[in-house]
Amino acid sequence: KEFSSFPTLEQLPLWGFDGSSTQQAEGHSSDCVLKPVAVFPDGARTNGVLVMCEVMMPDGKTPHPSNKRATILDDAGAWFGFEQEYFFYKDGRPLGFPEYGYPAPQGPYYTGVGYKFVGDVARKIVEEHLDLCLAAGINHEGINAEVAKGQWEFQIFGKGPKKAADEMWMARYLMLRLTEKYGIDIEFHCKPLGDTDWN
């Protein structure tokens, strides 16, 4: 849909979709509805917007059982800080890990700089993600390389539980969408390496 200016939530329509395609409904009764709850500028597209939605039942008013956002009590005065750790993955292993085994032990990677410690693409992605978040109005507070090679984190600080959570979800979405063009996957589990010597 096109608007002559940045849309308000009230201007954004409900949107029906087939819940069986997203494992949120059975095929014989698959109608679900997306209800816009937050809107962000999309810095990757001219005049684009990103719309955060809740999943509703077909009546458009009853939250779908998978809709956990609808259960959050909102307190507009409460502040929330989130730290999102993640790994860049390439070819099924953390970015910078050798095909077999592990890189040098942890120590030089945390807040690391230089090709030897962060490689040639990670910081480019991290900085581009930061710019996309800021363009979207997300209260992005910081970035740093983490203890394992290929591991990074960003911080989000938001006012109000729903607004803060929406900003975190949108920041994750922007990261996943961004890394598609680099052929890199994201693992949001902070300890995906199992029982190994990586914090």
C-alpha positions in Angstrom: 0.0 0.0 0.0 1.2 3.5 -0.7 0.9 6.6 1.5 1.7 10.2 0.8 3.6 10.4 4.1 4.8 8.1 6.9 1.8 6.0 7.9 0.3 5.9 11.4 -0.8 2.6 12.9 -4.4 3.6 12.4 -3.8 3.9 8.7 -2.4 0.3 8.4 -5.0 -2.3 7.6 -5.4 -5.8 9.1 -4.1 -8.5 6.8 -5.4 -12.0 6.5 -3.0 -15.0 5.9 -3.1 -18.8 5.8 -2.0 -19.9 9.3 -1.3 -23.5 8.1 1.6 -22.1 6.1 3.2 -20.8 9.3 2.2 -23.8 11.5 -0.2 -21.6 13.4 -3.4 -23.3 12.2 -4.8 -26.5 10.7 -5.4 -26.7 7.0 -9.2 -27.1 7.4 -9.5 -23.8 9.4 -6.4 -21.8 8.6 -7.5 -18.1 8.6 -5.3 -15.9 10.8 -5.0 -12.1 10.9 -2.0 -9.8 11.2 -2.7 -6.7 13.3 -0.1 -3.9 13.0 1.2 -2.8 16.4 4.4 -0.8 15.5 5.8 0.9 12.5 9.4 1.7 11.7 11.1 3.5 8.8 13.0 1.1 6.6 16.5 2.6 6.0 17.2 0.0 3.3 14.4 1.2 1.0 13.4 4.7 -0.2 10.2 5.7 1.6 9.9 2.1 3.0 8.3 1.1 6.3 8.6 -2.0 8.4 5.4 -3.1 10.3 5.5 -5.2 13.4 2.3 -7.2 13.8 0.5 -9.4 16.3 -1.2 -12.6 15.1 -4.9 -12.6 15.8 -7.8 -15.0 15.3 -10.1 -14.5 12.3 -12.2 -12.0 14.2 -9.2 -9.6 14.3 -9.7 -9.0 18.0 -8.9 -12.2 19.8 -5.1 -12.9 20.2 -3.9 -16.1 18.5 -2.5 -18.7 21.0 1.0 -18.1 19.6 0.6 -14.3 20.3 2.7 -13.9 23.4 3.1 -10.1 22.9 -0.6 -9.7 23.7 -0.1 -11.1 27.2 2.6 -8.5 28.1 1.3 -5.8 30.6 2.4 -2.5 29.3 4.0 0.1 31.6 5.1 3.1 29.4 7.4 4.4 32.2 9.5 1.2 32.6 12.9 1.0 30.9 14.3 -2.3 29.6 17.8 -3.1 28.4 18.5 -6.1 26.3 21.9 -7.6 25.2 21.6 -9.7 22.1 24.5 -12.1 21.6 24.8 -13.9 18.3 27.1 -15.8 16.0 27.8 -15.3 12.4 27.7 -18.7 10.6 29.1 -19.6 7.2 29.2 -23.1 5.7 27.7 -24.6 8.9 30.3 -23.2 11.4 31.0 -19.9 13.2 32.6 -17.4 10.9 36.3 -17.6 11.2 36.4 -21.1 12.5 38.6 -23.6 10.6 36.8 -26.4 8.7 38.0 -28.8 11.4 38.6 -28.0 15.1 38.7 -24.6 16.6 40.5 -21.3 16.3 42.9 -20.0 19.0 41.4 -20.0 22.5 39.2 -17.1 23.6 40.9 -13.9 24.8 41.8 -11.8 21.8 38.3 -11.8 20.2 36.4 -9.9 22.9 36.1 -6.3 21.7 38.7 -7.4 19.1 39.8 -5.3 16.2 41.8 -6.3 13.1 41.5 -8.9 10.5 43.1 -11.7 12.6 40.5 -11.4 15.2 37.3 -10.3 13.5 37.8 -11.2 9.8 36.9 -9.1 6.8 33.1 -9.0 6.8 31.8 -9.2 10.4 32.4 -5.6 11.3 31.0 -4.4 8.0 27.8 -6.2 8.7 27.7 -5.0 12.4 28.2 -1.4 11.3 25.6 -1.6 8.6 23.1 -3.2 11.0 23.7 -0.4 13.5 22.9 2.1 10.7 19.7 0.3 9.8 18.6 0.2 13.4 19.2 3.9 13.9 17.4 4.7 10.7 14.4 2.7 12.0 14.4 4.7 15.2 15.5 1.8 17.3 17.3 2.8 20.5 20.4 0.8 19.6 22.9 1.4 22.4 26.1 -0.4 21.4 28.0 -3.1 19.6 31.0 -5.3 20.3 32.8 -8.4 19.3 32.3 -11.2 21.9 34.5 -13.9 23.4 34.4 -16.4 20.6 35.5 -15.8 17.0 32.5 -15.0 14.9 30.5 -13.9 18.0 29.1 -10.4 18.4 26.5 -8.6 20.4 24.3 -5.5 20.3 22.4 -3.7 23.0 18.8 -2.2 22.8 17.4 0.1 25.5 13.7 0.8 25.3 11.0 2.5 27.3 7.9 0.4 27.8 7.9 -3.4 27.7 6.1 -3.8 24.4 8.1 -1.0 22.7 11.4 -2.4 23.9 10.5 -5.9 22.8 9.3 -4.7 19.5 12.6 -2.9 18.9 14.6 -6.0 19.8 12.5 -8.2 17.4 12.9 -5.6 14.6 16.6 -5.4 15.2 16.9 -9.2 14.9 14.8 -9.1 11.7 17.0 -6.4 10.3 20.1 -8.5 11.1 18.7 -11.6 9.5 17.6 -9.7 6.4 20.9 -7.9 6.1 23.1 -11.0 6.3 21.2 -12.7 3.4 23.2 -10.6 0.9 26.5 -11.7 2.5 25.6 -15.4 2.4 25.9 -15.6 6.2 23.5 -17.1 8.7 22.8 -15.8 12.2 22.6 -18.0 15.3 21.0 -16.1 18.2 21.8 -18.9 20.7 24.5 -17.4 22.8 26.2 -20.8 23.5 25.7 -22.9 20.3 29.1 -24.6 20.6 28.0 -27.1 23.3 30.5 -28.2 26.0 33.5 -26.3 24.8 35.8 -23.7 26.4 34.0 -20.7 25.0 32.1 -18.5 27.6 
